[in-house]
Amino acid sequence: MPKKKTTPPSFEEALAELESLVDSLEQGDLSLEDSLKSFERGMELTRTCQQALKEAEQKVQILTSNNTEAELNSEQ
């Protein structure tokens, strides 16, 4: 049976889950197998967060460049 496509978590959800995983890993109560699964999930969440931050940075750059162009045009 094929896996269902799930929507990625929001930045806030991914960050909260990542923090929870880090806490559980730091406690050291997990088995090696569970630790590896948590680490793997943490890497996925890290990529999700990095992508969301990259997209936000691009939006900010677009908005600020548009604003700068508007300011330059109004000064002429």
PDB file of N, CA, C, O and CB in Angstrom:
ATOM      1  N   MET A   1       0.848  -1.175   0.000  1.00  0.00           N
ATOM      2  CA  MET A   1       0.000   0.000   0.000  1.00  0.00           C
ATOM      3  C   MET A   1       0.894   1.240   0.000  1.00  0.00           C
ATOM      4  O   MET A   1       1.793   1.334   0.837  1.00  0.00           O
ATOM      5  CB  MET A   1      -0.965  -0.003   1.225  1.00  0.00           C
ATOM      6  N   PRO A   2       0.678   2.204  -0.919  1.00  0.00           N
ATOM      7  CA  PRO A   2       1.507   3.401  -0.962  1.00  0.00           C
ATOM      8  C   PRO A   2       1.243   4.292   0.248  1.00  0.00           C
ATOM      9  O   PRO A   2       0.146   4.326   0.806  1.00  0.00           O
ATOM     10  CB  PRO A   2       1.255   4.177  -2.256  1.00  0.00           C
ATOM     11  N   LYS A   3       2.300   5.009   0.626  1.00  0.00           N
ATOM     12  CA  LYS A   3       2.169   5.931   1.755  1.00  0.00           C
ATOM     13  C   LYS A   3       1.321   7.125   1.350  1.00  0.00           C
ATOM     14  O   LYS A   3       1.379   7.586   0.210  1.00  0.00           O
ATOM     15  CB  LYS A   3       3.557   6.399   2.249  1.00  0.00           C
ATOM     16  N   LYS A   4       0.540   7.614   2.289  1.00  0.00           N
ATOM     17  CA  LYS A   4      -0.256   8.806   2.045  1.00  0.00           C
ATOM     18  C   LYS A   4       0.655  10.019   2.102  1.00  0.00           C
ATOM     19  O   LYS A   4       1.560  10.094   2.933  1.00  0.00           O
ATOM     20  CB  LYS A   4      -1.412   8.931   3.070  1.00  0.00           C
ATOM     21  N   LYS A   5       0.407  10.960   1.214  1.00  0.00           N
ATOM     22  CA  LYS A   5       1.162  12.202   1.256  1.00  0.00           C
ATOM     23  C   LYS A   5       0.610  13.051   2.385  1.00  0.00           C
ATOM     24  O   LYS A   5      -0.583  13.349   2.441  1.00  0.00           O
ATOM     25  CB  LYS A   5       1.092  12.959  -0.105  1.00  0.00           C
ATOM     26  N   THR A   6       1.496  13.430   3.274  1.00  0.00           N
ATOM     27  CA  THR A   6       1.071  14.295   4.369  1.00  0.00           C
ATOM     28  C   THR A   6       1.659  15.675   4.149  1.00  0.00           C
ATOM     29  O   THR A   6       2.750  15.828   3.598  1.00  0.00           O
ATOM     30  CB  THR A   6       1.503  13.718   5.750  1.00  0.00           C
ATOM     31  N   THR A   7       0.922  16.663   4.586  1.00  0.00           N
ATOM     32  CA  THR A   7       1.441  18.019   4.459  1.00  0.00           C
ATOM     33  C   THR A   7       2.511  18.219   5.527  1.00  0.00           C
ATOM     34  O   THR A   7       2.370  17.746   6.655  1.00  0.00           O
ATOM     35  CB  THR A   7       0.298  19.084   4.593  1.00  0.00           C
ATOM     36  N   PRO A   8       3.568  18.914   5.169  1.00  0.00           N
ATOM     37  CA  PRO A   8       4.619  19.139   6.163  1.00  0.00           C
ATOM     38  C   PRO A   8       4.095  20.028   7.293  1.00  0.00           C
ATOM     39  O   PRO A   8       3.197  20.844   7.087  1.00  0.00           O
ATOM     40  CB  PRO A   8       5.867  19.783   5.502  1.00  0.00           C
ATOM     41  N   PRO A   9       4.655  19.863   8.469  1.00  0.00           N
ATOM     42  CA  PRO A   9       4.192  20.696   9.584  1.00  0.00           C
ATOM     43  C   PRO A   9       4.582  22.150   9.356  1.00  0.00           C
ATOM     44  O   PRO A   9       5.503  22.448   8.596  1.00  0.00           O
ATOM     45  CB  PRO A   9       4.774  20.193  10.921  1.00  0.00           C
ATOM     46  N   SER A  10       3.872  23.042  10.019  1.00  0.00           N
ATOM     47  CA  SER A  10       4.247  24.451   9.949  1.00  0.00           C
ATOM     48  C   SER A  10       5.594  24.631  10.645  1.00  0.00           C
ATOM     49  O   SER A  10       6.066  23.732  11.341  1.00  0.00           O
ATOM     50  CB  SER A  10       3.154  25.360  10.600  1.00  0.00           C
ATOM     51  N   PHE A  11       6.196  25.776  10.457  1.00  0.00           N
ATOM     52  CA  PHE A  11       7.486  26.056  11.089  1.00  0.00           C
ATOM     53  C   PHE A  11       7.375  25.895  12.605  1.00  0.00           C
ATOM     54  O   PHE A  11       8.236  25.282  13.236  1.00  0.00           O
ATOM     55  CB  PHE A  11       7.972  27.482  10.731  1.00  0.00           C
ATOM     56  N   GLU A  12       6.323  26.444  13.176  1.00  0.00           N
ATOM     57  CA  GLU A  12       6.139  26.402  14.625  1.00  0.00           C
ATOM     58  C   GLU A  12       5.938  24.971  15.129  1.00  0.00           C
ATOM     59  O   GLU A  12       6.477  24.589  16.168  1.00  0.00           O
ATOM     60  CB  GLU A  12       4.946  27.268  15.027  1.00  0.00           C
ATOM     61  N   GLU A  13       5.156  24.184  14.379  1.00  0.00           N
ATOM     62  CA  GLU A  13       4.938  22.789  14.758  1.00  0.00           C
ATOM     63  C   GLU A  13       6.232  21.985  14.667  1.00  0.00           C
ATOM     64  O   GLU A  13       6.549  21.190  15.553  1.00  0.00           O
ATOM     65  CB  GLU A  13       3.864  22.156  13.868  1.00  0.00           C
ATOM     66  N   ALA A  14       6.971  22.205  13.583  1.00  0.00           N
ATOM     67  CA  ALA A  14       8.233  21.486  13.394  1.00  0.00           C
ATOM     68  C   ALA A  14       9.231  21.845  14.484  1.00  0.00           C
ATOM     69  O   ALA A  14       9.921  20.972  15.011  1.00  0.00           O
ATOM     70  CB  ALA A  14       8.827  21.794  12.015  1.00  0.00           C
ATOM     71  N   LEU A  15       9.311  23.117  14.820  1.00  0.00           N
ATOM     72  CA  LEU A  15      10.238  23.564  15.855  1.00  0.00           C
ATOM     73  C   LEU A  15       9.865  22.993  17.217  1.00  0.00           C
ATOM     74  O   LEU A  15      10.742  22.578  17.975  1.00  0.00           O
ATOM     75  CB  LEU A  15      10.268  25.087  15.918  1.00  0.00           C
ATOM     76  N   ALA A  16       8.573  22.967  17.536  1.00  0.00           N
ATOM     77  CA  ALA A  16       8.125  22.408  18.814  1.00  0.00           C
ATOM     78  C   ALA A  16       8.438  20.918  18.895  1.00  0.00           C
ATOM     79  O   ALA A  16       8.898  20.433  19.928  1.00  0.00           O
ATOM     80  CB  ALA A  16       6.618  22.641  19.006  1.00  0.00           C
ATOM     81  N   GLU A  17       8.191  20.192  17.805  1.00  0.00           N
ATOM     82  CA  GLU A  17       8.486  18.760  17.803  1.00  0.00           C
ATOM     83  C   GLU A  17       9.996  18.522  17.900  1.00  0.00           C
ATOM     84  O   GLU A  17      10.447  17.600  18.581  1.00  0.00           O
ATOM     85  CB  GLU A  17       7.918  18.093  16.528  1.00  0.00           C
ATOM     86  N   LEU A  18      10.756  19.350  17.222  1.00  0.00           N
ATOM     87  CA  LEU A  18      12.218  19.234  17.276  1.00  0.00           C
ATOM     88  C   LEU A  18      12.727  19.471  18.697  1.00  0.00           C
ATOM     89  O   LEU A  18      13.593  18.737  19.175  1.00  0.00           O
ATOM     90  CB  LEU A  18      12.876  20.234  16.302  1.00  0.00           C
ATOM     91  N   GLU A  19      12.202  20.478  19.365  1.00  0.00           N
ATOM     92  CA  GLU A  19      12.588  20.749  20.753  1.00  0.00           C
ATOM     93  C   GLU A  19      12.253  19.564  21.655  1.00  0.00           C
ATOM     94  O   GLU A  19      13.030  19.205  22.540  1.00  0.00           O
ATOM     95  CB  GLU A  19      11.889  22.017  21.268  1.00  0.00           C
ATOM     96  N   SER A  20      11.091  18.964  21.422  1.00  0.00           N
ATOM     97  CA  SER A  20      10.686  17.798  22.208  1.00  0.00           C
ATOM     98  C   SER A  20      11.630  16.619  21.980  1.00  0.00           C
ATOM     99  O   SER A  20      12.005  15.923  22.923  1.00  0.00           O
ATOM    100  CB  SER A  20       9.252  17.395  21.858  1.00  0.00           C
ATOM    101  N   LEU A  21      12.006  16.403  20.725  1.00  0.00           N
ATOM    102  CA  LEU A  21      12.937  15.317  20.407  1.00  0.00           C
ATOM    103  C   LEU A  21      14.294  15.544  21.067  1.00  0.00           C
ATOM    104  O   LEU A  21      14.894  14.609  21.598  1.00  0.00           O
ATOM    105  CB  LEU A  21      13.107  15.188  18.887  1.00  0.00           C
ATOM    106  N   VAL A  22      14.772  16.770  21.034  1.00  0.00           N
ATOM    107  CA  VAL A  22      16.061  17.087  21.644  1.00  0.00           C
ATOM    108  C   VAL A  22      15.998  16.816  23.147  1.00  0.00           C
ATOM    109  O   VAL A  22      16.925  16.243  23.721  1.00  0.00           O
ATOM    110  CB  VAL A  22      16.454  18.565  21.369  1.00  0.00           C
ATOM    111  N   ASP A  23      14.899  17.233  23.778  1.00  0.00           N
ATOM    112  CA  ASP A  23      14.745  16.985  25.216  1.00  0.00           C
ATOM    113  C   ASP A  23      14.801  15.498  25.536  1.00  0.00           C
ATOM    114  O   ASP A  23      15.480  15.083  26.475  1.00  0.00           O
ATOM    115  CB  ASP A  23      13.426  17.573  25.718  1.00  0.00           C
ATOM    116  N   SER A  24      14.084  14.696  24.751  1.00  0.00           N
ATOM    117  CA  SER A  24      14.066  13.254  25.027  1.00  0.00           C
ATOM    118  C   SER A  24      15.423  12.620  24.760  1.00  0.00           C
ATOM    119  O   SER A  24      15.831  11.704  25.474  1.00  0.00           O
ATOM    120  CB  SER A  24      12.995  12.563  24.182  1.00  0.00           C
ATOM    121  N   LEU A  25      16.123  13.096  23.741  1.00  0.00           N
ATOM    122  CA  LEU A  25      17.458  12.569  23.467  1.00  0.00           C
ATOM    123  C   LEU A  25      18.441  12.958  24.574  1.00  0.00           C
ATOM    124  O   LEU A  25      19.290  12.157  24.966  1.00  0.00           O
ATOM    125  CB  LEU A  25      17.963  13.077  22.109  1.00  0.00           C
ATOM    126  N   GLU A  26      18.324  14.180  25.072  1.00  0.00           N
ATOM    127  CA  GLU A  26      19.221  14.647  26.123  1.00  0.00           C
ATOM    128  C   GLU A  26      19.022  13.886  27.426  1.00  0.00           C
ATOM    129  O   GLU A  26      19.963  13.741  28.206  1.00  0.00           O
ATOM    130  CB  GLU A  26      19.018  16.127  26.359  1.00  0.00           C
ATOM    131  N   GLN A  27      17.814  13.400  27.673  1.00  0.00           N
ATOM    132  CA  GLN A  27      17.558  12.641  28.899  1.00  0.00           C
ATOM    133  C   GLN A  27      18.274  11.297  28.880  1.00  0.00           C
ATOM    134  O   GLN A  27      18.601  10.749  29.932  1.00  0.00           O
ATOM    135  CB  GLN A  27      16.057  12.427  29.089  1.00  0.00           C
ATOM    136  N   GLY A  28      18.515  10.772  27.696  1.00  0.00           N
ATOM    137  CA  GLY A  28      19.269   9.534  27.570  1.00  0.00           C
ATOM    138  C   GLY A  28      18.513   8.273  27.943  1.00  0.00           C
ATOM    139  O   GLY A  28      19.135   7.237  28.176  1.00  0.00           O
ATOM    140  N   ASP A  29      17.196   8.330  28.006  1.00  0.00           N
ATOM    141  CA  ASP A  29      16.394   7.165  28.395  1.00  0.00           C
ATOM    142  C   ASP A  29      15.969   6.308  27.210  1.00  0.00           C
ATOM    143  O   ASP A  29      15.381   5.244  27.405  1.00  0.00           O
ATOM    144  CB  ASP A  29      15.170   7.617  29.144  1.00  0.00           C
ATOM    145  N   LEU A  30      16.252   6.745  25.989  1.00  0.00           N
ATOM    146  CA  LEU A  30      15.817   6.012  24.807  1.00  0.00           C
ATOM    147  C   LEU A  30      16.804   4.904  24.457  1.00  0.00           C
ATOM    148  O   LEU A  30      18.000   5.001  24.734  1.00  0.00           O
ATOM    149  CB  LEU A  30      15.650   6.962  23.622  1.00  0.00           C
ATOM    150  N   SER A  31      16.277   3.854  23.845  1.00  0.00           N
ATOM    151  CA  SER A  31      17.160   2.802  23.333  1.00  0.00           C
ATOM    152  C   SER A  31      17.929   3.355  22.136  1.00  0.00           C
ATOM    153  O   SER A  31      17.593   4.415  21.607  1.00  0.00           O
ATOM    154  CB  SER A  31      16.347   1.518  22.933  1.00  0.00           C
ATOM    155  N   LEU A  32      18.940   2.643  21.724  1.00  0.00           N
ATOM    156  CA  LEU A  32      19.721   3.087  20.572  1.00  0.00           C
ATOM    157  C   LEU A  32      18.834   3.208  19.336  1.00  0.00           C
ATOM    158  O   LEU A  32      18.928   4.183  18.591  1.00  0.00           O
ATOM    159  CB  LEU A  32      20.883   2.114  20.301  1.00  0.00           C
ATOM    160  N   GLU A  33      17.974   2.216  19.125  1.00  0.00           N
ATOM    161  CA  GLU A  33      17.091   2.240  17.961  1.00  0.00           C
ATOM    162  C   GLU A  33      16.150   3.441  18.002  1.00  0.00           C
ATOM    163  O   GLU A  33      15.963   4.124  16.995  1.00  0.00           O
ATOM    164  CB  GLU A  33      16.282   0.944  17.884  1.00  0.00           C
ATOM    165  N   ASP A  34      15.559   3.697  19.168  1.00  0.00           N
ATOM    166  CA  ASP A  34      14.660   4.846  19.308  1.00  0.00           C
ATOM    167  C   ASP A  34      15.423   6.160  19.169  1.00  0.00           C
ATOM    168  O   ASP A  34      14.900   7.129  18.618  1.00  0.00           O
ATOM    169  CB  ASP A  34      13.936   4.799  20.662  1.00  0.00           C
ATOM    170  N   SER A  35      16.644   6.193  19.663  1.00  0.00           N
ATOM    171  CA  SER A  35      17.469   7.397  19.520  1.00  0.00           C
ATOM    172  C   SER A  35      17.753   7.682  18.055  1.00  0.00           C
ATOM    173  O   SER A  35      17.695   8.832  17.619  1.00  0.00           O
ATOM    174  CB  SER A  35      18.788   7.245  20.293  1.00  0.00           C
ATOM    175  N   LEU A  36      18.061   6.639  17.294  1.00  0.00           N
ATOM    176  CA  LEU A  36      18.326   6.818  15.866  1.00  0.00           C
ATOM    177  C   LEU A  36      17.075   7.276  15.123  1.00  0.00           C
ATOM    178  O   LEU A  36      17.156   8.126  14.236  1.00  0.00           O
ATOM    179  CB  LEU A  36      18.850   5.515  15.256  1.00  0.00           C
ATOM    180  N   LYS A  37      15.921   6.719  15.479  1.00  0.00           N
ATOM    181  CA  LYS A  37      14.672   7.151  14.856  1.00  0.00           C
ATOM    182  C   LYS A  37      14.389   8.613  15.188  1.00  0.00           C
ATOM    183  O   LYS A  37      13.958   9.382  14.329  1.00  0.00           O
ATOM    184  CB  LYS A  37      13.500   6.262  15.315  1.00  0.00           C
ATOM    185  N   SER A  38      14.633   8.985  16.436  1.00  0.00           N
ATOM    186  CA  SER A  38      14.421  10.377  16.847  1.00  0.00           C
ATOM    187  C   SER A  38      15.383  11.305  16.123  1.00  0.00           C
ATOM    188  O   SER A  38      15.002  12.395  15.698  1.00  0.00           O
ATOM    189  CB  SER A  38      14.591  10.525  18.367  1.00  0.00           C
ATOM    190  N   PHE A  39      16.625  10.873  15.983  1.00  0.00           N
ATOM    191  CA  PHE A  39      17.610  11.678  15.270  1.00  0.00           C
ATOM    192  C   PHE A  39      17.207  11.867  13.810  1.00  0.00           C
ATOM    193  O   PHE A  39      17.310  12.965  13.263  1.00  0.00           O
ATOM    194  CB  PHE A  39      18.995  11.027  15.356  1.00  0.00           C
ATOM    195  N   GLU A  40      16.747  10.781  13.186  1.00  0.00           N
ATOM    196  CA  GLU A  40      16.316  10.855  11.789  1.00  0.00           C
ATOM    197  C   GLU A  40      15.141  11.814  11.637  1.00  0.00           C
ATOM    198  O   GLU A  40      15.112  12.627  10.713  1.00  0.00           O
ATOM    199  CB  GLU A  40      15.933   9.459  11.268  1.00  0.00           C
ATOM    200  N   ARG A  41      14.175  11.717  12.541  1.00  0.00           N
ATOM    201  CA  ARG A  41      13.019  12.625  12.503  1.00  0.00           C
ATOM    202  C   ARG A  41      13.483  14.060  12.739  1.00  0.00           C
ATOM    203  O   ARG A  41      12.991  14.991  12.101  1.00  0.00           O
ATOM    204  CB  ARG A  41      11.954  12.216  13.566  1.00  0.00           C
ATOM    205  N   GLY A  42      14.417  14.231  13.645  1.00  0.00           N
ATOM    206  CA  GLY A  42      14.948  15.562  13.922  1.00  0.00           C
ATOM    207  C   GLY A  42      15.610  16.179  12.698  1.00  0.00           C
ATOM    208  O   GLY A  42      15.486  17.381  12.462  1.00  0.00           O
ATOM    209  N   MET A  43      16.307  15.367  11.923  1.00  0.00           N
ATOM    210  CA  MET A  43      16.938  15.864  10.696  1.00  0.00           C
ATOM    211  C   MET A  43      15.876  16.298   9.687  1.00  0.00           C
ATOM    212  O   MET A  43      16.041  17.312   9.009  1.00  0.00           O
ATOM    213  CB  MET A  43      17.852  14.780  10.076  1.00  0.00           C
ATOM    214  N   GLU A  44      14.787  15.533   9.587  1.00  0.00           N
ATOM    215  CA  GLU A  44      13.694  15.911   8.685  1.00  0.00           C
ATOM    216  C   GLU A  44      13.086  17.241   9.128  1.00  0.00           C
ATOM    217  O   GLU A  44      12.826  18.120   8.306  1.00  0.00           O
ATOM    218  CB  GLU A  44      12.605  14.805   8.646  1.00  0.00           C
ATOM    219  N   LEU A  45      12.865  17.376  10.420  1.00  0.00           N
ATOM    220  CA  LEU A  45      12.279  18.605  10.949  1.00  0.00           C
ATOM    221  C   LEU A  45      13.215  19.796  10.752  1.00  0.00           C
ATOM    222  O   LEU A  45      12.768  20.909  10.474  1.00  0.00           O
ATOM    223  CB  LEU A  45      11.950  18.438  12.433  1.00  0.00           C
ATOM    224  N   THR A  46      14.509  19.551  10.898  1.00  0.00           N
ATOM    225  CA  THR A  46      15.491  20.614  10.689  1.00  0.00           C
ATOM    226  C   THR A  46      15.429  21.109   9.252  1.00  0.00           C
ATOM    227  O   THR A  46      15.469  22.315   9.004  1.00  0.00           O
ATOM    228  CB  THR A  46      16.912  20.120  11.024  1.00  0.00           C
ATOM    229  N   ARG A  47      15.332  20.181   8.306  1.00  0.00           N
ATOM    230  CA  ARG A  47      15.221  20.573   6.896  1.00  0.00           C
ATOM    231  C   ARG A  47      13.940  21.372   6.648  1.00  0.00           C
ATOM    232  O   ARG A  47      13.944  22.350   5.900  1.00  0.00           O
ATOM    233  CB  ARG A  47      15.251  19.327   5.990  1.00  0.00           C
ATOM    234  N   THR A  48      12.858  20.949   7.275  1.00  0.00           N
ATOM    235  CA  THR A  48      11.587  21.666   7.139  1.00  0.00           C
ATOM    236  C   THR A  48      11.727  23.091   7.653  1.00  0.00           C
ATOM    237  O   THR A  48      11.289  24.041   7.003  1.00  0.00           O
ATOM    238  CB  THR A  48      10.461  20.933   7.898  1.00  0.00           C
ATOM    239  N   CYS A  49      12.340  23.235   8.825  1.00  0.00           N
ATOM    240  CA  CYS A  49      12.525  24.571   9.410  1.00  0.00           C
ATOM    241  C   CYS A  49      13.454  25.426   8.549  1.00  0.00           C
ATOM    242  O   CYS A  49      13.186  26.607   8.332  1.00  0.00           O
ATOM    243  CB  CYS A  49      13.090  24.458  10.838  1.00  0.00           C
ATOM    244  N   GLN A  50      14.531  24.841   8.064  1.00  0.00           N
ATOM    245  CA  GLN A  50      15.469  25.587   7.225  1.00  0.00           C
ATOM    246  C   GLN A  50      14.791  26.066   5.943  1.00  0.00           C
ATOM    247  O   GLN A  50      15.015  27.193   5.503  1.00  0.00           O
ATOM    248  CB  GLN A  50      16.692  24.720   6.885  1.00  0.00           C
ATOM    249  N   GLN A  51      13.971  25.217   5.351  1.00  0.00           N
ATOM    250  CA  GLN A  51      13.260  25.594   4.125  1.00  0.00           C
ATOM    251  C   GLN A  51      12.278  26.735   4.403  1.00  0.00           C
ATOM    252  O   GLN A  51      12.184  27.680   3.620  1.00  0.00           O
ATOM    253  CB  GLN A  51      12.511  24.375   3.536  1.00  0.00           C
ATOM    254  N   ALA A  52      11.550  26.643   5.514  1.00  0.00           N
ATOM    255  CA  ALA A  52      10.598  27.696   5.864  1.00  0.00           C
ATOM    256  C   ALA A  52      11.322  29.022   6.104  1.00  0.00           C
ATOM    257  O   ALA A  52      10.847  30.076   5.683  1.00  0.00           O
ATOM    258  CB  ALA A  52       9.788  27.297   7.114  1.00  0.00           C
ATOM    259  N   LEU A  53      12.459  28.966   6.775  1.00  0.00           N
ATOM    260  CA  LEU A  53      13.230  30.191   7.015  1.00  0.00           C
ATOM    261  C   LEU A  53      13.776  30.774   5.715  1.00  0.00           C
ATOM    262  O   LEU A  53      13.790  31.992   5.535  1.00  0.00           O
ATOM    263  CB  LEU A  53      14.383  29.911   7.982  1.00  0.00           C
ATOM    264  N   LYS A  54      14.220  29.916   4.822  1.00  0.00           N
ATOM    265  CA  LYS A  54      14.742  30.364   3.527  1.00  0.00           C
ATOM    266  C   LYS A  54      13.635  31.064   2.733  1.00  0.00           C
ATOM    267  O   LYS A  54      13.858  32.123   2.146  1.00  0.00           O
ATOM    268  CB  LYS A  54      15.316  29.165   2.720  1.00  0.00           C
ATOM    269  N   GLU A  55      12.451  30.466   2.720  1.00  0.00           N
ATOM    270  CA  GLU A  55      11.328  31.069   2.007  1.00  0.00           C
ATOM    271  C   GLU A  55      10.938  32.406   2.615  1.00  0.00           C
ATOM    272  O   GLU A  55      10.639  33.354   1.889  1.00  0.00           O
ATOM    273  CB  GLU A  55      10.133  30.129   2.011  1.00  0.00           C
ATOM    274  N   ALA A  56      10.939  32.493   3.946  1.00  0.00           N
ATOM    275  CA  ALA A  56      10.609  33.748   4.610  1.00  0.00           C
ATOM    276  C   ALA A  56      11.650  34.819   4.281  1.00  0.00           C
ATOM    277  O   ALA A  56      11.303  35.975   4.042  1.00  0.00           O
ATOM    278  CB  ALA A  56      10.514  33.543   6.131  1.00  0.00           C
ATOM    279  N   GLU A  57      12.926  34.428   4.270  1.00  0.00           N
ATOM    280  CA  GLU A  57      13.990  35.377   3.945  1.00  0.00           C
ATOM    281  C   GLU A  57      13.828  35.896   2.513  1.00  0.00           C
ATOM    282  O   GLU A  57      14.024  37.084   2.253  1.00  0.00           O
ATOM    283  CB  GLU A  57      15.376  34.716   4.122  1.00  0.00           C
ATOM    284  N   GLN A  58      13.470  35.005   1.590  1.00  0.00           N
ATOM    285  CA  GLN A  58      13.269  35.424   0.202  1.00  0.00           C
ATOM    286  C   GLN A  58      12.100  36.403   0.093  1.00  0.00           C
ATOM    287  O   GLN A  58      12.174  37.376  -0.657  1.00  0.00           O
ATOM    288  CB  GLN A  58      13.022  34.201  -0.699  1.00  0.00           C
ATOM    289  N   LYS A  59      11.030  36.150   0.835  1.00  0.00           N
ATOM    290  CA  LYS A  59       9.881  37.056   0.813  1.00  0.00           C
ATOM    291  C   LYS A  59      10.267  38.423   1.348  1.00  0.00           C
ATOM    292  O   LYS A  59       9.873  39.448   0.792  1.00  0.00           O
ATOM    293  CB  LYS A  59       8.721  36.479   1.631  1.00  0.00           C
ATOM    294  N   VAL A  60      11.042  38.438   2.432  1.00  0.00           N
ATOM    295  CA  VAL A  60      11.479  39.711   3.015  1.00  0.00           C
ATOM    296  C   VAL A  60      12.348  40.464   2.016  1.00  0.00           C
ATOM    297  O   VAL A  60      12.200  41.676   1.860  1.00  0.00           O
ATOM    298  CB  VAL A  60      12.256  39.476   4.339  1.00  0.00           C
ATOM    299  N   GLN A  61      13.251  39.760   1.336  1.00  0.00           N
ATOM    300  CA  GLN A  61      14.107  40.411   0.344  1.00  0.00           C
ATOM    301  C   GLN A  61      13.275  40.994  -0.795  1.00  0.00           C
ATOM    302  O   GLN A  61      13.547  42.100  -1.261  1.00  0.00           O
ATOM    303  CB  GLN A  61      15.137  39.417  -0.211  1.00  0.00           C
ATOM    304  N   ILE A  62      12.271  40.257  -1.238  1.00  0.00           N
ATOM    305  CA  ILE A  62      11.412  40.752  -2.317  1.00  0.00           C
ATOM    306  C   ILE A  62      10.653  41.981  -1.853  1.00  0.00           C
ATOM    307  O   ILE A  62      10.576  42.980  -2.568  1.00  0.00           O
ATOM    308  CB  ILE A  62      10.428  39.660  -2.783  1.00  0.00           C
ATOM    309  N   LEU A  63      10.093  41.904  -0.656  1.00  0.00           N
ATOM    310  CA  LEU A  63       9.321  43.040  -0.139  1.00  0.00           C
ATOM    311  C   LEU A  63      10.195  44.269   0.066  1.00  0.00           C
ATOM    312  O   LEU A  63       9.782  45.383  -0.256  1.00  0.00           O
ATOM    313  CB  LEU A  63       8.644  42.664   1.174  1.00  0.00           C
ATOM    314  N   THR A  64      11.389  44.080   0.595  1.00  0.00           N
ATOM    315  CA  THR A  64      12.258  45.236   0.825  1.00  0.00           C
ATOM    316  C   THR A  64      12.807  45.793  -0.485  1.00  0.00           C
ATOM    317  O   THR A  64      13.002  47.002  -0.608  1.00  0.00           O
ATOM    318  CB  THR A  64      13.412  44.855   1.751  1.00  0.00           C
ATOM    319  N   SER A  65      13.057  44.926  -1.461  1.00  0.00           N
ATOM    320  CA  SER A  65      13.541  45.444  -2.753  1.00  0.00           C
ATOM    321  C   SER A  65      12.422  46.193  -3.469  1.00  0.00           C
ATOM    322  O   SER A  65      12.684  47.211  -4.110  1.00  0.00           O
ATOM    323  CB  SER A  65      14.074  44.289  -3.650  1.00  0.00           C
ATOM    324  N   ASN A  66      11.197  45.722  -3.377  1.00  0.00           N
ATOM    325  CA  ASN A  66      10.055  46.430  -3.972  1.00  0.00           C
ATOM    326  C   ASN A  66       9.849  47.766  -3.288  1.00  0.00           C
ATOM    327  O   ASN A  66       9.547  48.763  -3.945  1.00  0.00           O
ATOM    328  CB  ASN A  66       8.773  45.584  -3.875  1.00  0.00           C
ATOM    329  N   ASN A  67      10.010  47.793  -1.985  1.00  0.00           N
ATOM    330  CA  ASN A  67       9.844  49.022  -1.224  1.00  0.00           C
ATOM    331  C   ASN A  67      10.933  50.023  -1.596  1.00  0.00           C
ATOM    332  O   ASN A  67      10.653  51.216  -1.719  1.00  0.00           O
ATOM    333  CB  ASN A  67       9.871  48.731   0.287  1.00  0.00           C
ATOM    334  N   THR A  68      12.153  49.566  -1.776  1.00  0.00           N
ATOM    335  CA  THR A  68      13.256  50.444  -2.149  1.00  0.00           C
ATOM    336  C   THR A  68      13.017  51.025  -3.530  1.00  0.00           C
ATOM    337  O   THR A  68      13.259  52.212  -3.750  1.00  0.00           O
ATOM    338  CB  THR A  68      14.592  49.689  -2.111  1.00  0.00           C
ATOM    339  N   GLU A  69      12.551  50.216  -4.456  1.00  0.00           N
ATOM    340  CA  GLU A  69      12.252  50.700  -5.803  1.00  0.00           C
ATOM    341  C   GLU A  69      11.143  51.741  -5.767  1.00  0.00           C
ATOM    342  O   GLU A  69      11.204  52.740  -6.484  1.00  0.00           O
ATOM    343  CB  GLU A  69      11.854  49.535  -6.721  1.00  0.00           C
ATOM    344  N   ALA A  70      10.133  51.516  -4.940  1.00  0.00           N
ATOM    345  CA  ALA A  70       9.035  52.464  -4.821  1.00  0.00           C
ATOM    346  C   ALA A  70       9.548  53.787  -4.257  1.00  0.00           C
ATOM    347  O   ALA A  70       9.133  54.858  -4.701  1.00  0.00           O
ATOM    348  CB  ALA A  70       7.914  51.891  -3.929  1.00  0.00           C
ATOM    349  N   GLU A  71      10.453  53.710  -3.275  1.00  0.00           N
ATOM    350  CA  GLU A  71      11.008  54.928  -2.692  1.00  0.00           C
ATOM    351  C   GLU A  71      11.840  55.678  -3.729  1.00  0.00           C
ATOM    352  O   GLU A  71      11.768  56.905  -3.808  1.00  0.00           O
ATOM    353  CB  GLU A  71      11.864  54.596  -1.454  1.00  0.00           C
ATOM    354  N   LEU A  72      12.630  54.954  -4.524  1.00  0.00           N
ATOM    355  CA  LEU A  72      13.439  55.594  -5.547  1.00  0.00           C
ATOM    356  C   LEU A  72      12.568  56.260  -6.605  1.00  0.00           C
ATOM    357  O   LEU A  72      12.885  57.362  -7.053  1.00  0.00           O
ATOM    358  CB  LEU A  72      14.368  54.579  -6.194  1.00  0.00           C
ATOM    359  N   ASN A  73      11.489  55.621  -7.009  1.00  0.00           N
ATOM    360  CA  ASN A  73      10.596  56.179  -8.010  1.00  0.00           C
ATOM    361  C   ASN A  73       9.876  57.423  -7.490  1.00  0.00           C
ATOM    362  O   ASN A  73       9.622  58.348  -8.261  1.00  0.00           O
ATOM    363  CB  ASN A  73       9.583  55.133  -8.447  1.00  0.00           C
ATOM    364  N   SER A  74       9.548  57.464  -6.224  1.00  0.00           N
ATOM    365  CA  SER A  74       8.828  58.607  -5.669  1.00  0.00           C
ATOM    366  C   SER A  74       9.743  59.815  -5.493  1.00  0.00           C
ATOM    367  O   SER A  74       9.258  60.945  -5.425  1.00  0.00           O
ATOM    368  CB  SER A  74       8.197  58.234  -4.332  1.00  0.00           C
ATOM    369  N   GLU A  75      11.054  59.601  -5.418  1.00  0.00           N
ATOM    370  CA  GLU A  75      11.984  60.709  -5.252  1.00  0.00           C
ATOM    371  C   GLU A  75      12.275  61.419  -6.568  1.00  0.00           C
ATOM    372  O   GLU A  75      12.789  62.538  -6.553  1.00  0.00           O
ATOM    373  CB  GLU A  75      13.273  60.213  -4.644  1.00  0.00           C
ATOM    374  N   GLN A  76      11.969  60.815  -7.682  1.00  0.00           N
ATOM    375  CA  GLN A  76      12.302  61.412  -8.995  1.00  0.00           C
ATOM    376  C   GLN A  76      11.352  62.489  -9.374  1.00  0.00           C
ATOM    377  O   GLN A  76      11.491  63.088 -10.440  1.00  0.00           O
ATOM    378  CB  GLN A  76      12.312  60.369 -10.076  1.00  0.00           C
TER     379      GLN A  76
END
